[in-house]
Amino acid sequence: MLKVTRESFETTTEARTSTNLSDRIEQLEKVVAQYRDEANIAQAEVDRLLEILKEMENEKSDKDKKIAELEIQMKEQSKKLANLKHKEQVEKKKNAQLLEEARRREDNLADDSHQLQHTGKTYVTVEGFFARNGFIMLRFSENFVIKFREDELG
């Protein structure tokens, strides 16, 4: 009888152990499935964040290119502005020289006119003058204007 009881005890113990192991395995499989789900969710979030990062890097790259283009345009415009200022200074200097030349010639014409009036001969008087864009204009009356190029006078 002890034998039967021992066999029965071993069978019962094996059955309990088997049930405990089955329960433990089932519980561990549930934990593994839960961790697997959490890992999939985490991987999906990582993928989403990587995609956002990639988009931001592309936007940054586009903005960097635009900034570089604008800097180039700004440098070109600065060069153009410097050239225009230089040309303006050269033109002002040239116009000042032409104006001075015209005034000197007007003075000479006035002196010549005065001398001619004393000789008894009739000559016309210059009523006005101006210099512009390399030309000197002498006005003798409303309808009579003579235009000289600067290089014709020098």
Residue frames relative to the residue before (quaternion, step in Angstrom):
aa qw qx qy qz dx dy dz
M 1.0000 0.0000 0.0000 0.0000 0.00 0.00 0.00
L 0.6036 0.5471 -0.3443 0.4668 3.46 1.03 -0.66
K 0.6131 0.5518 -0.3420 0.4502 3.49 1.06 -0.65
V 0.6666 0.4876 -0.2998 0.4775 3.53 0.87 -0.87
T 0.6579 0.5001 -0.3157 0.4662 3.49 0.90 -0.78
R 0.6439 0.5082 -0.3270 0.4692 3.50 0.97 -0.80
E 0.6535 0.4888 -0.3088 0.4886 3.57 0.91 -0.83
S 0.6528 0.5033 -0.3082 0.4749 3.53 0.94 -0.80
F 0.6364 0.5206 -0.3188 0.4715 3.57 1.04 -0.81
E 0.6603 0.4978 -0.2994 0.4760 3.55 0.96 -0.91
T 0.6447 0.5070 -0.3175 0.4758 3.57 0.98 -0.80
T 0.6594 0.4941 -0.3045 0.4779 3.55 0.91 -0.87
T 0.6546 0.5034 -0.3067 0.4733 3.57 0.96 -0.86
E 0.6500 0.4987 -0.3166 0.4780 3.56 0.96 -0.83
A 0.6490 0.5116 -0.3204 0.4631 3.58 0.95 -0.80
R 0.6599 0.4904 -0.3096 0.4777 3.55 0.99 -0.86
T 0.6463 0.5112 -0.3120 0.4729 3.56 0.94 -0.87
S 0.6519 0.5081 -0.3108 0.4692 3.54 0.95 -0.87
T 0.6543 0.4960 -0.3086 0.4803 3.58 0.98 -0.83
N 0.6458 0.5119 -0.3146 0.4710 3.57 0.96 -0.86
L 0.6640 0.4895 -0.3056 0.4755 3.57 0.95 -0.85
S 0.6365 0.5191 -0.3294 0.4658 3.57 0.97 -0.79
D 0.6536 0.4987 -0.3115 0.4765 3.56 0.96 -0.87
R 0.6593 0.5069 -0.3047 0.4643 3.54 0.96 -0.90
I 0.6475 0.5067 -0.3149 0.4742 3.61 0.96 -0.84
E 0.6491 0.5106 -0.3143 0.4681 3.57 0.97 -0.88
Q 0.6483 0.5102 -0.3092 0.4731 3.56 0.98 -0.87
L 0.6709 0.4895 -0.2950 0.4726 3.60 0.91 -0.87
E 0.6240 0.5260 -0.3394 0.4677 3.61 1.04 -0.69
K 0.6288 0.5182 -0.3288 0.4775 3.59 1.08 -0.74
V 0.6467 0.5079 -0.3162 0.4731 3.59 0.98 -0.84
V 0.6435 0.5127 -0.3185 0.4707 3.57 0.97 -0.88
A 0.6511 0.5084 -0.3143 0.4679 3.62 0.95 -0.87
Q 0.6376 0.5188 -0.3237 0.4686 3.60 1.01 -0.82
Y 0.6747 0.4800 -0.2956 0.4765 3.60 0.89 -0.90
R 0.6192 0.5349 -0.3416 0.4623 3.57 1.07 -0.74
D 0.6481 0.5082 -0.3116 0.4740 3.62 0.97 -0.85
E 0.6576 0.4987 -0.3060 0.4746 3.58 0.95 -0.89
A 0.6417 0.5159 -0.3211 0.4678 3.60 1.01 -0.78
N 0.6440 0.5095 -0.3218 0.4713 3.61 1.00 -0.77
I 0.6418 0.5084 -0.3176 0.4782 3.58 1.00 -0.84
A 0.6578 0.5039 -0.3047 0.4697 3.60 0.95 -0.90
Q 0.6518 0.5057 -0.3208 0.4653 3.60 0.96 -0.80
A 0.6303 0.5209 -0.3336 0.4691 3.59 1.00 -0.78
E 0.6509 0.5043 -0.3110 0.4746 3.61 1.00 -0.80
V 0.6283 0.5202 -0.3271 0.4770 3.59 1.00 -0.80
D 0.6522 0.5099 -0.3128 0.4656 3.59 0.94 -0.88
R 0.6485 0.5164 -0.3143 0.4625 3.59 0.98 -0.86
L 0.6774 0.4883 -0.2873 0.4691 3.57 0.91 -0.92
L 0.6255 0.5262 -0.3361 0.4680 3.60 1.04 -0.71
E 0.6404 0.5177 -0.3226 0.4668 3.58 1.01 -0.77
I 0.6359 0.5106 -0.3205 0.4819 3.59 1.02 -0.82
L 0.6434 0.5227 -0.3151 0.4621 3.59 0.96 -0.88
K 0.6447 0.5216 -0.3136 0.4625 3.57 0.97 -0.86
E 0.6504 0.5081 -0.3108 0.4714 3.60 0.96 -0.87
M 0.6591 0.5066 -0.3085 0.4623 3.58 0.96 -0.86
E 0.6371 0.5158 -0.3271 0.4701 3.59 1.01 -0.76
N 0.6371 0.5143 -0.3238 0.4740 3.59 1.03 -0.77
E 0.6480 0.5079 -0.3153 0.4720 3.59 0.97 -0.85
K 0.6421 0.5154 -0.3207 0.4682 3.58 0.98 -0.85
S 0.6437 0.5204 -0.3185 0.4618 3.56 0.95 -0.87
D 0.6502 0.5095 -0.3123 0.4691 3.59 0.95 -0.87
K 0.6676 0.4915 -0.3000 0.4719 3.59 0.95 -0.86
D 0.6277 0.5270 -0.3379 0.4627 3.60 1.02 -0.75
K 0.6401 0.5119 -0.3221 0.4739 3.58 1.02 -0.80
K 0.6527 0.5114 -0.3134 0.4628 3.59 0.95 -0.88
I 0.6378 0.5181 -0.3253 0.4679 3.58 0.99 -0.83
A 0.6488 0.5094 -0.3199 0.4661 3.59 0.93 -0.86
E 0.6432 0.5121 -0.3225 0.4691 3.61 0.97 -0.83
L 0.6717 0.4932 -0.2976 0.4659 3.59 0.91 -0.89
E 0.6268 0.5231 -0.3431 0.4644 3.60 1.03 -0.70
I 0.6330 0.5158 -0.3266 0.4760 3.58 1.02 -0.80
Q 0.6576 0.5016 -0.3095 0.4692 3.58 0.92 -0.91
M 0.6465 0.5207 -0.3249 0.4532 3.57 0.98 -0.82
K 0.6464 0.5080 -0.3222 0.4693 3.60 0.97 -0.81
E 0.6456 0.5155 -0.3202 0.4636 3.58 0.98 -0.85
Q 0.6678 0.4923 -0.3041 0.4682 3.59 0.94 -0.87
S 0.6210 0.5337 -0.3411 0.4617 3.59 1.06 -0.71
K 0.6419 0.5088 -0.3195 0.4765 3.58 1.01 -0.82
K 0.6488 0.5115 -0.3189 0.4645 3.58 0.94 -0.88
L 0.6491 0.5153 -0.3169 0.4612 3.57 0.96 -0.86
A 0.6459 0.5103 -0.3212 0.4682 3.59 0.94 -0.85
N 0.6486 0.5075 -0.3170 0.4703 3.60 0.99 -0.83
L 0.6535 0.5092 -0.3158 0.4625 3.59 0.94 -0.84
K 0.6458 0.5099 -0.3249 0.4662 3.58 0.97 -0.82
H 0.6448 0.5147 -0.3206 0.4653 3.55 0.99 -0.84
K 0.6584 0.5009 -0.3075 0.4702 3.58 0.92 -0.92
E 0.6349 0.5279 -0.3301 0.4575 3.57 1.01 -0.80
Q 0.6509 0.5047 -0.3168 0.4704 3.59 0.97 -0.83
V 0.6432 0.5116 -0.3204 0.4711 3.58 0.96 -0.86
E 0.6640 0.5026 -0.3019 0.4641 3.59 0.95 -0.91
K 0.6346 0.5201 -0.3315 0.4657 3.61 0.98 -0.79
K 0.6575 0.5061 -0.3095 0.4646 3.56 0.94 -0.91
K 0.6542 0.5144 -0.3029 0.4643 3.54 0.97 -0.89
N 0.6652 0.4941 -0.2996 0.4729 3.59 0.95 -0.88
A 0.6237 0.5264 -0.3412 0.4664 3.58 1.04 -0.73
Q 0.6479 0.5046 -0.3164 0.4749 3.58 0.99 -0.81
L 0.6520 0.5066 -0.3151 0.4678 3.58 0.97 -0.85
L 0.6487 0.5127 -0.3197 0.4627 3.56 0.96 -0.84
E 0.6467 0.5096 -0.3179 0.4701 3.56 0.96 -0.84
E 0.6432 0.5164 -0.3115 0.4718 3.57 1.00 -0.86
A 0.6592 0.5064 -0.3086 0.4625 3.57 0.95 -0.88
R 0.6472 0.5091 -0.3216 0.4675 3.60 0.97 -0.79
R 0.6391 0.5189 -0.3256 0.4650 3.53 0.99 -0.86
R 0.6755 0.4845 -0.2942 0.4716 3.56 0.94 -0.89
E 0.6140 0.5341 -0.3549 0.4603 3.58 1.05 -0.71
D 0.6388 0.5135 -0.3259 0.4712 3.54 0.98 -0.85
N 0.6502 0.5086 -0.3124 0.4702 3.58 0.96 -0.87
L 0.6572 0.5053 -0.3122 0.4641 3.59 0.98 -0.84
A 0.6368 0.5184 -0.3306 0.4652 3.55 1.01 -0.81
D 0.6465 0.5052 -0.3175 0.4753 3.58 0.98 -0.84
D 0.6587 0.5017 -0.3050 0.4705 3.57 0.94 -0.91
S 0.6386 0.5249 -0.3212 0.4621 3.57 0.99 -0.83
H 0.6547 0.5123 -0.3097 0.4615 3.55 0.93 -0.88
Q 0.6584 0.4972 -0.3072 0.4742 3.56 0.99 -0.87
L 0.6613 0.5071 -0.3117 0.4565 3.58 0.97 -0.81
Q 0.6179 0.5411 -0.3543 0.4470 3.60 1.03 -0.67
H 0.6703 0.4939 -0.2975 0.4672 3.55 1.06 -0.64
T 0.6447 0.5081 -0.3318 0.4648 3.59 1.17 -0.33
G 0.5502 -0.6401 0.3858 0.3725 3.59 1.25 -0.14
K 0.5751 0.5709 -0.3923 0.4351 3.58 1.16 -0.01
T 0.3908 -0.7189 0.5260 0.2319 3.63 -1.17 0.58
Y 0.0424 0.7776 -0.6232 0.0720 3.51 -0.86 1.05
V 0.5037 -0.6433 0.4821 0.3163 3.58 -1.26 0.38
T 0.3453 -0.7237 0.5633 0.1995 3.54 -1.21 0.60
V 0.4355 -0.6719 0.5339 0.2716 3.54 -1.05 0.80
E 0.2728 -0.7870 0.5360 0.1373 3.56 -0.72 1.14
G 0.8070 -0.1152 0.0919 0.5719 3.60 1.10 -0.51
F 0.1054 -0.7750 0.6196 0.0664 3.53 -1.30 0.23
F 0.0535 0.7651 -0.6411 -0.0278 3.52 -1.33 0.24
A 0.2652 -0.7432 0.5965 0.1467 3.52 -1.26 0.54
R 0.1467 0.7777 -0.5981 0.1263 3.56 -0.96 0.91
N 0.8783 0.0068 -0.0144 0.4779 3.54 -1.08 0.88
G 0.7524 -0.4140 0.2222 0.4617 3.56 0.88 0.91
F 0.6708 0.4480 -0.3059 0.5057 3.62 1.24 0.19
I 0.2042 -0.7278 0.6380 0.1468 3.52 -1.25 0.55
M 0.1384 -0.7886 0.5969 0.0517 3.56 -0.81 1.04
L 0.1237 -0.7694 0.6238 0.0596 3.55 -0.92 0.96
R 0.1451 -0.7925 0.5885 0.0677 3.59 -0.78 1.01
F 0.1911 -0.7930 0.5739 0.0720 3.51 -0.74 1.16
S 0.7555 -0.0897 0.0623 0.6460 3.57 1.20 -0.61
E 0.7406 -0.3953 0.2747 0.4688 3.58 -1.25 -0.02
N 0.7884 0.3371 -0.1559 0.4904 3.57 0.93 -0.85
F 0.7261 0.4011 -0.2347 0.5068 3.57 1.19 -0.10
V 0.1355 0.7750 -0.5940 0.1678 3.56 -0.36 1.35
I 0.1539 -0.7614 0.6226 0.0948 3.56 -1.01 0.82
K 0.1615 -0.7827 0.5991 0.0497 3.52 -0.92 1.01
F 0.0745 -0.7883 0.6108 0.0066 3.58 -0.87 1.04
R 0.3719 -0.6566 0.5950 0.2764 3.51 -1.17 0.61
E 0.6254 -0.5702 0.3803 0.3730 3.53 -1.07 0.72
D 0.6942 0.4833 -0.2923 0.4462 3.60 0.87 -0.88
E 0.5933 0.5539 -0.3759 0.4472 3.64 1.19 -0.35
L 0.6931 0.4898 -0.2763 0.4509 3.57 1.11 -0.67
G 0.6770 0.5201 -0.2960 0.4285 3.58 1.04 -0.74
